[in-house]
Amino acid sequence: MPLFRYATAVSAAILAITPVSDASAQVITNVLLEWRTQLDLCEGSDQRDRGALMHVAMFEAINATSGTPYRPYTQQIRAEAGSAADAAAAQAAHDILAKVCPGQQAGFATALKKGLERITDSTARARGIAVGRQAAVQLLAARAAAQANVKDPYFAAETPGRYVPTIRRVGVALTTQAPWIMTSPAELRSPPPPALTSERYARDLGEIARLGGKASTARTAVQTDMAQFWAPRDVRLVLRQLVGTPGRTLLQDARFLALAEMAWADSYVSMMDGKYAYNLWRPVTAIRGAGTDGNDATVADPEWEPLLPTPGHPEYPCGHCLSAGAVGAVIAAEFGDRMPHIVLDVDSTMLRRYTRAQDYIDEVTESRLLVGVHYRFSLDAGRTAGVALGRLAVQRHFARRE
């Protein structure tokens, strides 16, 4: 099982034997990790695909300085001989983040200055900067019309004087965003969920009622830890540990991160497309209102509560599952059976270790049932769509030139 509980000392011991980058690899991948840190600090932006924008621009820049061995996302950039890859990547990342997070331009400028100062060859640095600027300009132009031009709507008052939720319908705008990988938001739309009167629906409703409730006695302590760990966290948490491993190049890592970010960005477009297409009620509503579903095999529990609060958008398909499936499929395609072990030691008393991409996908997926917000049929649909999306990313983008 991919989840383990250990004392802090044991966690440290396992981390000590986990493969890490050698000195040269650390230098090679430093620019990617440095700007990923800047990306994590990017706040106040409505662009959920800002990670894809930054990492695709960085890949385009590094690919150009390497002679463009992979097909670019936009048009090919002609880099002068000797252009510094680190300078190109840093400049591209800076220009993207300065555009999508304009309130933090000063911090990005400082990070860029520090990074460029490490490149002592002024000619190589200047040529790299020119490449990075062009990569950012081309990508921003290519994606200029991609963002949704609408905001998530508020609930409308259908009856004067009657209460309606005062928050927006979260994620509606994403259904109109142009995807990075898919041909349309609905390309990988999951098939309809089971009918409320079906045997599958009754079985899955009963399962989440037992395992996903705040007062559940069927859920184990290990399962509760798993649910609570992934609920507030970004599934891309695993990506950092796969960058800079021995034997890999800057270009390989840049391409990998670009594909993973594109897949993750499209996972949100796909999930919201399905959620608002089917508008399926959440388990908390379904369990409390089971007496109205027309299924004699379901039992209402008006007092039932999920382990953690339910998100503010429709249920199907599972979003975490779709995102983890997309990212995990890119990981699997990139590393296969040679994936470096992923160790997550975020909390001092909890450690997770994955030896296969599938273990990671499955744990994130299962956690959404255990937290009480998704039925198993929704887990299965989200994971299937996500894996298909990750595989599409690898098939459709950045192929090696013949």
Long-range contacts (C-beta under 8 A, 24 or more apart in sequence): 1-222, 2-352, 2-353, 2-354, 2-359, 2-360, 2-362, 2-363, 3-222, 3-225, 3-226, 3-352, 3-363, 4-351, 4-352, 4-353, 5-222, 5-225, 5-349, 5-350, 5-351, 6-351, 7-349, 8-348, 8-349, 10-351, 11-345, 11-348, 11-351, 14-343, 14-351, 14-353, 15-343, 15-345, 18-340, 18-341, 18-343, 19-245, 19-246, 19-340, 19-341, 21-244, 21-245, 21-246, 22-246, 25-244, 25-245, 25-246, 25-247, 25-248, 26-244, 28-244, 28-249, 28-250, 28-253, 29-243, 29-244, 29-248, 29-250, 29-253, 30-86, 31-58, 31-85, 31-86, 31-89, 31-90, 31-93, 31-115, 31-250, 32-58, 32-89, 32-243, 32-244, 32-250, 32-253, 32-254, 32-257, 33-240, 33-243, 33-244, 34-90, 34-111, 34-115, 35-89, 35-90, 35-93, 35-94, 35-97, 35-111, 36-239, 36-240, 36-257, 38-93, 38-97, 38-107, 38-108, 38-111, 39-93, 39-97, 41-104, 41-107, 42-97, 42-100, 42-101, 42-104, 43-101, 43-103, 43-104, 44-101, 44-103, 44-104, 45-100, 45-101, 47-100, 47-147, 48-174, 48-265, 48-268, 49-143, 49-146, 49-177, 49-180, 49-261, 49-265, 50-96, 50-97, 50-100, 50-101, 51-236, 51-261, 51-264, 51-265, 52-180, 52-258, 52-261, 52-262, 52-264, 52-265, 53-96, 53-100, 53-139, 53-140, 53-143, 54-92, 54-93, 54-96, 54-97, 54-261, 55-254, 55-257, 55-258, 55-260, 55-261, 56-139, 56-180, 56-258, 56-261, 56-262, 57-92, 57-93, 57-95, 57-96, 57-132, 57-135, 57-136, 57-139, 58-89, 58-92, 58-93, 58-135, 58-254, 58-257, 58-258, 59-251, 59-254, 59-255, 59-257, 59-258, 59-398, 60-92, 60-135, 60-138, 60-139, 61-85, 61-88, 61-89, 61-91, 61-92, 61-128, 61-131, 61-132, 61-134, 61-135, 62-88, 62-89, 62-250, 62-251, 62-254, 63-251, 63-254, 63-255, 63-398, 64-88, 64-131, 64-134, 64-135, 65-128, 65-131, 66-251, 68-401, 69-251, 69-400, 69-401, 70-251, 70-255, 70-398, 70-399, 70-400, 70-401, 71-397, 71-398, 71-399, 71-400, 71-401, 72-398, 73-139, 73-142, 73-258, 73-397, 73-398, 74-138, 74-139, 74-141, 74-142, 75-138, 77-131, 77-134, 77-135, 77-138, 79-127, 79-131, 80-127, 80-130, 82-121, 82-123, 82-124, 82-127, 83-124, 83-127, 83-128, 83-130, 83-131, 84-119, 84-121, 84-124, 84-125, 84-127, 84-128, 85-128, 85-250, 85-251, 86-115, 86-118, 86-119, 86-128, 86-250, 87-115, 87-116, 87-119, 87-124, 87-125, 87-126, 87-127, 87-128, 87-129, 87-131, 87-132, 88-128, 88-129, 88-131, 88-132, 88-135, 89-132, 89-250, 89-254, 90-115, 90-116, 90-132, 91-116, 91-128, 91-129, 91-131, 91-132, 91-133, 91-136, 92-131, 92-132, 92-133, 92-135, 92-136, 93-132, 94-132, 95-132, 95-133, 95-136, 95-137, 95-140, 96-136, 96-139, 96-140, 99-136, 99-140, 143-178, 145-178, 146-177, 146-178, 147-177, 147-178, 148-173, 148-174, 148-175, 148-176, 148-177, 149-176, 150-176, 165-312, 167-312, 169-276, 169-312, 169-313, 170-311, 170-312, 170-313, 171-268, 171-271, 171-272, 171-275, 171-276, 171-313, 172-272, 172-276, 174-268, 174-269, 174-272, 174-273, 175-269, 175-272, 175-273, 175-276, 177-269, 179-265, 179-266, 179-269, 179-270, 180-262, 180-265, 180-266, 180-393, 181-262, 181-263, 181-266, 181-389, 181-392, 181-393, 181-396, 181-397, 182-266, 182-269, 182-270, 182-389, 182-392, 185-269, 185-270, 185-272, 185-273, 186-273, 186-277, 187-270, 188-270, 188-385, 188-388, 188-389, 188-392, 189-270, 189-273, 189-274, 189-277, 189-385, 190-274, 190-316, 190-317, 190-381, 190-382, 190-384, 190-385, 191-381, 192-278, 193-278, 193-280, 193-316, 193-375, 193-377, 193-378, 193-381, 194-377, 196-293, 196-294, 196-295, 197-293, 197-294, 197-295, 198-295, 199-297, 200-377, 201-293, 201-295, 201-298, 201-375, 201-377, 202-295, 202-297, 202-298, 203-297, 204-375, 204-376, 204-377, 205-283, 205-286, 205-287, 205-290, 205-298, 205-375, 206-297, 206-298, 206-299, 207-369, 207-375, 207-376, 208-283, 208-287, 208-369, 208-372, 208-374, 208-375, 208-376, 209-283, 209-287, 209-299, 209-301, 209-304, 211-369, 211-370, 212-283, 212-306, 212-307, 212-369, 212-370, 212-371, 212-372, 212-373, 213-304, 213-305, 213-306, 213-307, 213-372, 214-305, 214-306, 214-307, 214-372, 215-305, 216-307, 219-307, 219-370, 223-366, 223-370, 224-307, 224-370, 225-350, 226-363, 226-366, 226-367, 226-370, 227-307, 227-308, 227-367, 227-368, 227-370, 227-371, 227-372, 228-307, 228-308, 228-371, 229-346, 229-347, 229-350, 229-352, 229-367, 230-320, 230-363, 230-364, 230-367, 230-368, 230-371, 231-308, 231-367, 231-371, 233-346, 235-264, 235-320, 235-323, 235-324, 235-327, 235-364, 236-260, 236-261, 236-264, 236-327, 237-344, 237-346, 238-327, 238-331, 238-342, 238-344, 238-354, 238-360, 239-327, 241-340, 241-342, 241-343, 242-331, 242-334, 242-335, 242-339, 242-340, 242-342, 245-340, 255-398, 256-330, 256-334, 258-397, 258-398, 259-330, 259-334, 259-393, 259-394, 259-397, 259-398, 260-327, 260-330, 260-331, 260-393, 262-393, 262-397, 263-326, 263-327, 263-329, 263-330, 263-389, 263-390, 263-393, 264-323, 264-326, 264-327, 266-326, 266-389, 266-393, 267-319, 267-322, 267-323, 267-325, 267-326, 267-327, 267-386, 267-389, 268-319, 268-323, 270-322, 270-385, 270-386, 270-389, 271-317, 271-318, 271-319, 271-322, 271-323, 271-382, 271-385, 272-313, 274-316, 274-317, 274-381, 274-385, 275-313, 275-314, 275-315, 275-316, 275-317, 275-319, 276-313, 276-314, 278-314, 278-316, 279-314, 280-314, 280-315, 280-316, 280-378, 281-314, 281-315, 282-310, 282-314, 282-315, 282-373, 283-310, 283-315, 283-372, 283-373, 283-374, 283-375, 284-310, 284-372, 284-373, 305-372, 306-371, 306-372, 306-373, 307-370, 307-371, 307-372, 308-371, 308-372, 308-373, 310-372, 310-373, 311-373, 315-373, 315-374, 315-375, 315-378, 316-375, 316-377, 316-378, 316-381, 317-378, 317-381, 317-382, 317-385, 318-365, 318-368, 318-374, 318-378, 318-379, 318-381, 318-382, 318-383, 319-382, 320-364, 320-365, 320-367, 320-368, 320-382, 321-361, 321-364, 321-365, 321-368, 321-374, 321-378, 321-379, 321-381, 321-382, 321-383, 321-386, 322-382, 322-383, 322-385, 322-386, 322-389, 323-364, 323-386, 324-360, 324-361, 324-364, 324-365, 324-383, 324-386, 325-361, 325-365, 325-382, 325-383, 325-384, 325-385, 325-386, 325-387, 325-388, 325-389, 325-390, 326-386, 326-387, 326-389, 326-390, 326-393, 327-386, 327-390, 328-357, 328-358, 328-360, 328-361, 328-386, 328-387, 328-390, 329-357, 329-361, 329-386, 329-387, 329-388, 329-389, 329-390, 329-391, 329-393, 329-394, 330-390, 330-393, 330-394, 331-357, 331-360, 332-356, 332-357, 332-358, 332-390, 333-390, 333-391, 333-394, 334-394, 361-386, 361-387
